[in-house]
Every structure is written in C-alpha cells, then in structure tokens.
Amino acid sequence: MELLTKLEELVLVAVLRLGDKAYGISVYNFIVDLTGKEVSVSSVYFPLERLVRKGFLSTKIGEPSPKRGGMGKRYYKVTKSGVKVLQENRSLHETAWIGVSDILKS
Amino acid sequence: MNGPPKLAKFLLNLLSSCEKHEAYVGDIEEVFHDRAESRGEWRSRWWYWREIIKSLPRFFRESIRWRIAMLRNYILIAFRNMKRHRVYTFINIAGMAVSIACAIIILLWVQDEFSFDRFHKNGHRIYRIVADWEKYNWDGFDKVPGPLAQVAGEEIPSILSVARISECSRKVFKYENNVFYESGGIIADPSLFQIFSFPLLRGDLETSFREPTSIVISESLARRYFGDEEAFGKVIQMDGKPVTVAGIIRDIPPNSHIQFDFMLSTAAQKNYGVNWNAFNSMTYVLVQAGTDVEEIGPQITEVAKNHNSPHVQMGVTLRLQPLSRIHLDARKSPEKFLHLVDSQYIYIFSSIAFLILLIACVNFMNLSTARSSIRSREVGMRKTVGARRAQLIRQFMAESIILSSVSCLISIFLVNLLLPSFNRISGKNLDFFLFELNQILGILAIIFVVGFLAGFYPALYLSSLKPVFVLKGLDGSGRRKAVFRKVLVVFQFSLSVMLIIGTAVVHRQLQYMRNKNLGLEKENVIAIPIRENIGAQYDTFKSELLENSGIVQVTAQNYLFMTDSWHTTGVYWEGKDPGYTQDVVWHAVDYDFFETLKMELKEGRFFSPEYQTDQEEAFILNEEAVRQMGIESPVGKPFAFALNQSNVKKGHIIGILKDGHYRSLHHKISPHVFHLNRDWTYGVILIRIGGERALSHIKNVWEKINPLSPFEFQFLDQTYDQQYKREFQIRRVLNYFASLAVLISCLGLFGLTSFMTEQRTKEIGIRKVLGSPVSWIVWLISQEFLKCVVVANLIAWPIAYYALRGWLQNFPYRTHIGVDIFFLSAALAFFIALLTVSYQSIKAATADPVNSLRYE
C-alpha cells in the first residue's frame, strides 16, 4: 500500500470531486477554499505530477482559450489505482483514529 | 485589458521547459485574469510576479539535481571511451600534457619577468632619466651626464629626490682569512635608499656616508666575511685599503632590476660625475605625486641646456622613463648591476608556447572528428530519446574538459620534473608550488581554455549528426569534414616547419657570429686585470713573463675592448669643421698591442720603441674613423686627442688599421683611436700564450709580484662567446620548442593514419586480392598526408622568412637566410611525417587480406 502525503491526498480528493473540470486552477481553488490558506499556484503542480508519475492520475490536454493566452488546459482524472489508494488511505485513517475521539473529548 | 507583465512572462517561458509547460503557463494566466477582474489589475500583476519568484528556489534545486545527474553520466561515458580507445587517449593526453607543461613553464617565466620592481613603495613615482638623440639614433639612452642629477633635483620642484648609479669595478675584499673577489658593486648616491625600497638594516642615511671610506654591504656579503659576528662598524680591506662597514642592507630581491652586494658612495670617488661630456650615470628620480611626467622631460632638457651641457645644446633631449618599463628595456651591453630582459623574447616565447598548445588541441579536434563514426550511434540514440543539441554540446565539451584536466594533472608532474633544467638554461629561479592563488587560477584557466579550444569544434560537429542517417549506418559527414581535417594537419605542420626553420636560422646566425673573421685572433689570448702592485711594476711583470717560452706576447690596455668601449668626442684633425662632433672609441695601449691580437694594418706602422716620439705624439686610427672624419691620405697628418681641456695630446697619425670587430657583432664597427700609454694603474694585461703550460708560469710571476689578490684570468674567446649568451639560450629553448612541436604533430598524424587505415582495412584487403603490390598501397595511404606536408611547407616558408628577417634586423652583421635552409627543413618535416605515416601504412599493407575480408 502506498502512503500519501496530506497534500497528495487532498489533491486526489479534489480531482475526484471536480470530475471533468479538474485542471490545475480548479484544483488550486478547491484547496484554497478548503484550507483557507493562499498557497502559491505552483505548489499544487508538484503533488499533481507526482501522482501522475505514480499512476494514480491520468492527464489529457484540453482546448485553448484567449483568456489563457492561447494555451490549452491540462485535465486530470483519477485512475483505478488512484481510487484504490485513496480508499486504502481512508481506511488507514479511520483505523488509526479509533478511540482517539474519546481521548480528545476528555 | 492587458495581459500579464511581459518581462515576468518571458522569465516564466525561459525557466519552465518541460512538456507540461503550456498548461502551466495557461493556468497561471487564467488566474491572473480572474484576479485582475476581482481585485484590480495592479494587484494581479504584483501577484503574478510573486508567484514566479516564489517558484525560483525549487526550480534551481530541481534543475541542478538533473544537471549533476547528467554530468555524472557524461563523465562515466567519457572515461569508458578513454579506456576503450587507449591509443587515441594516449596520443591526446600525452600531446596535451607536454604542451600544457610547456605553457605553464613559459607562463611562470613571463609572470616572473613582469613581477620585477613591483615591491618598491613609491614604484609608480620612480623614473629614470633617458636621452634621445635623433642624429645618432639614440632612443632612450639609459645614462646621462653626472652633474645633471644635482641641478635637476635643485631646479625642478616636482622632482623630490635624485640618485645616480654607476658600475663599480671588481674589488678584492679581505677580512682576516677570507679573501674574495666581489663583482657585484655599485657606486651610487645615498639618496638611492630614499627612492627605492631597499631597507637599511643597520646604519643611517645621514651618517653612513659621511666618511669617504665607508661602505654599505648586503646581509649575505656580511655573512661571507664575518660569519655570525656583528659586521656593522667593522673595518674590511678593499683592494688593500681599509673601509668601514657603515650600513647593512637586506639582500636585494631577485626581481629587482638593480642588483648589488655592496655600494660605495659617489662622494668618496674623486671627480665623480663632474663631467658634462660623459654620459655615464644612470639617474633615477622620485617625482611628486600627481606630477605630469610628460612635462618634466622638457624641463630637464631646459635645465641641462642652461648649464651648458654640450650634447644637449647639440640636440640631445631628455625624458623620464617609468620604472615599470626599465626591466623590459634590454640594451646591447648593459651594466653588470642591471638585470634586464628583452621584451621581444617574452612575446616570441609566449606565442610559441600558445602555438604548441594549439597543435595539441588540433590533435584532439582531428582525432575526435575523424572517429565520429564511432560516437555517431551514441549521438543518434541520445537524440532519439530526446537529448537536445545543447545537451550534446555540453556533453562533448565536458569530455574535452575532462581530458584537459587529466592532461593538466600530468603536466604538473612534468613541470616539477623539468623546472630545474629550465632554471639552469634560463638562469632563473622559478618555483611551482600550486599553493598560490594566481597559480591555481592560471591552471584552471588553462584547463578551460584548452578544453574549450580542443572541444568546441568536435562538439559542434558531433552534435549536428542527424539520427536518421547515423542510425541507418550512413556516414553523414562526407568530404567536407575530411578537407577540414587536412586543413588542420596542414596548420600543424606549418607551425612545426616554421619552428624548424627558426631554429636553423638562429643556429646559423650564431655560427656566423662566432666564426666571422673579426680582424683579430681571439684564440689563445688571456686577459688579466691590473691590480695593486702590478700597475707600478708592469715592466718587470712583462719581462718576467716573457722569459718563459710558452708566452708569445704581453701587452696592456686601459680596459678590455671586447666587453666595454670608452667614448669621447675630444678628437681634432686637420680640416675639422668646428661645429662638428665626432664620437670615437678610444684606447690607451702598450707596445705590442696589435701584434698580440694579430690585428692587421692597412697602411703606416704600429707603435714601436724604435721611435722615441711615439709615446708623446703617435695615433693609430681604424678605417672607419678615417672614413667618418673624411681625412685624405691620413698617415702623417696631424691629429689631437683630449679627454678634457687640460689634458690635450697633439701628434700625428702613424698608422691605419683594417676595420675589425672588437666587440660582439651586435655592435656596428665604430671609429677607433689608439694612443700609446706606458703608465698603468688600472686596465687589463693581454697575453698571447703558446699553450696551457704557460698559465702556471703566469700564476707564479703574479704571486711573486702581487701576493695581495688571487690570480685570475679569462680567455678572450670565451669572453667573446659570453656576449652571445642570450642567443645561445634562445637557440636551446627554440630547439626544445621545435622538437616538441614536431613530436606532438607527429603523434596526431600517427593517430590519424592508424584510424584511416583501420577504416580502409576492407578496401586494402580487396586491393591486395586483386593484385595490388604492397608499395602501391603504402603510397596510397601515405600520399594524402604527404601532400598536406608539402602544402604546409609552402605556407610556412613566407611566414618564417618574414619573421626571421625581422629578427635578423637586430644584428648589424647577419647571415643570409639561404634557400637551403628552407629545403632542408622541408626535407626534415617530410621525412619525419613519412616515418610516422609509414609505420601504420606498411602494417596495413602487409596484413593478410584473409583476415580483413573474413567477415561479411
């Protein structure tokens, strides 16, 4: 099983939730909205590309637009192994957190 | 609405270059527009900039990591290649190591020469007064009349201090049992120590020179006589007279152009520097900071004119020469205390060292491009998997820099090995430590310059190969590359031939000078200085010497004519134009002078004891003097000679000498005047001997008459040869250079032929099978290169001719550059090239074709 970093996990969740609209900026906006922290745009590319390299994401070049200075978008999609690794990580979390909420309350 | 900041976008494009680049640039631009709408354009621009700057650290980290990874790969491949092709690696490294060693040594030498006189605190304010006189081709004559120093110092406010230096004759020093000749002396003004930074360890500028019998000596001289005793204040015998050590200086550093061991004050010399007629004081001045030096020259000239300097009134002008120029301003026969070098030779040798470096680089270029077919597959592969041209260029440059670094390491060993012999030839004391910053920087510079020079062409060429061709096995290079390689071979051999011709011409000029008929016989003549008792008892000395049958003739002169010349303008003859100045070299000689040296008479007679009047009124001139003075049928004509107003000698010309060379052939034949002298207190005794046996007799007589100082002599022919010391040095250095150039070129040629024959093994095999004789195949391979050598000769000849004609202009009497030299050096180059090529070509031609044609 592959352990994901927090950022990788968030990015992977973002791509999953954004569906067809998942590209650099939408992922970035998603993370900014979620965390409330204004990170730099380039900081989401590194986890994205790492996930692509590991085979958890696939990419597709999209249509260019004048607003983007004539450059195309790079869309991301979660692969099967991406879904699997996300599930594994989630169950890992839940297992790890069993009983912890009680301790935190007291 | 505007786009993002142009410069920032440009930077972004420059930095990001991966395949996702487009999407990223697009993304960031999209955000830029969103922000511009929601928060205003300026803030958005600011944000755009910040984004880029924030990403920089990571960018550099990543790219350097990849570069290092690639570099490691390049180095690995380079070493693999070097290992696999040992012969070529050896040729490249050997050639480069030798030539780099050569360059390092020359650079050390040049550095040493340029380091002269840098240690003086006031260095940039020190100048020497030199004289120009267009009429007699004086260009910066290094000495001026003695009285000038004082008046210039007094009357020109911007001159702070003046010091004169003159040569001091050899002295015998005696302290207890230590008796030695000391030749490193000067006569100078004490202000010398104010101008130059020669620290006085003991003694004081004010008091040290008050007594006329005081002397300043160097530390090492003090140690020689006094050992560990305190030398200061001691009395030492100099030429039999007591002098007091009134000052001790630190030893003069080797990189000072003024060198001396002891110094006598000018004040102690009788009549030192009172004569406006004699240009015999080297005069240094210290000027005020911020003075316009150009203006001082005319001021000095004006002062000299006002003090009735006869020469200045006749047209001599004076100017200041900066200290930094003096060491490089070599004169034909400088004073013994000067340490000078001819800048011409610095330039010649540096350029030769550079050319040899170039020859080694050409070897690398040639071998790498010739062997491109071996590397072409690698280039093809790298290109297909996505290497860009810049990367390939970087790879091959890295390879050549690796090679030059390895060569450099080897050359450092070579330098350490060779430096002692170089020091012996050059009389220098160079060191190579590698711990000095500038030496390390120099080595790094050499590594990169050589690596770049050798590597840039192969890198450009190899990286230009088209993967489509090379991977199919086609050779994309074609004829053009072969032609370029030939051009390089021609270039190498032209340089080698030029150096061979240069060596031959220098050798021939040297032979010419040594064997030229000088108009006197210098063999079997010895010269001994007149010292202490010898002068007074000269006649006894002479007659006792002549008792021995081994001694042919004995005579005396006021100075050794071969190393010095004393000039005067005090000559008068019938019909002389009063406004005309005639400069002559004058000699006071004893009877038998001309007979001892076997000089030839043109007309008249020599001095003879049979004529009572000879002592008072006889003169002998040489042909040149008669020619310059324009005297018709000179023998018997009245003539007068005056060293100063009170000492005039009037008489007649009794004989005319045939022109001869009394000094080295660097000097033109000057007008000479001889008169008879019977009264000796200084000068030299010249003795013609029959054989070596006579020497012990002379020694015995010397010791009987003069036990005060040791017997010493020099052979005149050796003295003569010593004047060509510089040319001998040049010949030796050139010999080494020429051999190196030829050797390195041949190494390259050897590599090239061995590769060519390898390439053509099949062709040769087929030719042999079809019945071609061995000799034809050898010719087939050799002729390509031999053609190159012929062309190289044709190029080298005119260049060498012009360069050497320029060099020979240094000599008023010179050999001709004969056609034979050109043909001989061509033959030599041809023979060496043939030898180099034939080994490989014969090997290929005699190989069994079965072996080369077996696989198909």
HADDOCK unambig.tbl for C-alpha pairs under 7 A between the chains (distance, minus, plus):
assign (segid A and resid 24 and name CA) (segid B and resid 27 and name CA) 6.32 0.50 0.50
assign (segid A and resid 25 and name CA) (segid B and resid 27 and name CA) 5.90 0.50 0.50
assign (segid A and resid 40 and name CA) (segid B and resid 51 and name CA) 6.16 0.50 0.50
assign (segid A and resid 42 and name CA) (segid B and resid 55 and name CA) 6.79 0.50 0.50
assign (segid A and resid 67 and name CA) (segid B and resid 30 and name CA) 5.91 0.50 0.50
assign (segid A and resid 68 and name CA) (segid B and resid 26 and name CA) 4.58 0.50 0.50
assign (segid A and resid 68 and name CA) (segid B and resid 27 and name CA) 6.65 0.50 0.50
assign (segid A and resid 68 and name CA) (segid B and resid 29 and name CA) 5.34 0.50 0.50
assign (segid A and resid 68 and name CA) (segid B and resid 30 and name CA) 4.94 0.50 0.50
assign (segid A and resid 69 and name CA) (segid B and resid 26 and name CA) 6.25 0.50 0.50
assign (segid A and resid 69 and name CA) (segid B and resid 29 and name CA) 6.66 0.50 0.50
assign (segid A and resid 71 and name CA) (segid B and resid 22 and name CA) 5.73 0.50 0.50
assign (segid A and resid 71 and name CA) (segid B and resid 23 and name CA) 6.27 0.50 0.50
assign (segid A and resid 71 and name CA) (segid B and resid 26 and name CA) 4.83 0.50 0.50
assign (segid A and resid 72 and name CA) (segid B and resid 22 and name CA) 6.74 0.50 0.50
assign (segid A and resid 72 and name CA) (segid B and resid 23 and name CA) 5.67 0.50 0.50
assign (segid A and resid 72 and name CA) (segid B and resid 26 and name CA) 6.49 0.50 0.50
assign (segid A and resid 73 and name CA) (segid B and resid 23 and name CA) 5.12 0.50 0.50
assign (segid A and resid 73 and name CA) (segid B and resid 26 and name CA) 6.78 0.50 0.50
assign (segid A and resid 74 and name CA) (segid B and resid 23 and name CA) 5.38 0.50 0.50
